[in-house]
Amino acid sequence: MQSLQNTPFGKKQIVKWVTGTGIQKDLLEQIGIRQGEEIEVVASYFGNTIVSVHGIRYALGTDVAERIRI
């Protein structure tokens, strides 16, 4: 298992688990990032990881991307 931060671009992965406080996990679940969901890393700019979930792109900070394991 590796963090989302270290995932190669353009490859779809399945989220294995997400760590963090209740509020952080709730926010990630609201945008569709939860255990068992498919996620794709699109790019990385200035410490932000750009991901695609259900066809919608989101920018995640380094600290958040490190909490997501695939």
C-alpha positions, 0 to 999 in steps of 0.5 A, a space after each residue: 500500500 502507498 499514499 496517494 501522493 506517491 501514485 503514478 499519474 494516469 493510473 486508476 486505483 482503488 482506495 484501500 483506507 483513509 485516515 484523519 479526524 472525523 471532519 476530514 474523513 467526512 469531507 473526503 467522503 462527501 466528494 466521493 473519496 472513501 474506501 473501495 472507490 476508484 480514484 485517478 491521480 491526474 497531476 501534481 502542481 506545487 504540492 497539490 495532488 489533482 485527482 479525478 473521482 467520478 469524473 470530477 477533479 479535485 485538488 488535494 493538499 499534500 497532508 490530505 493526499 498522504 492520508 489516503 492509501 491505495 
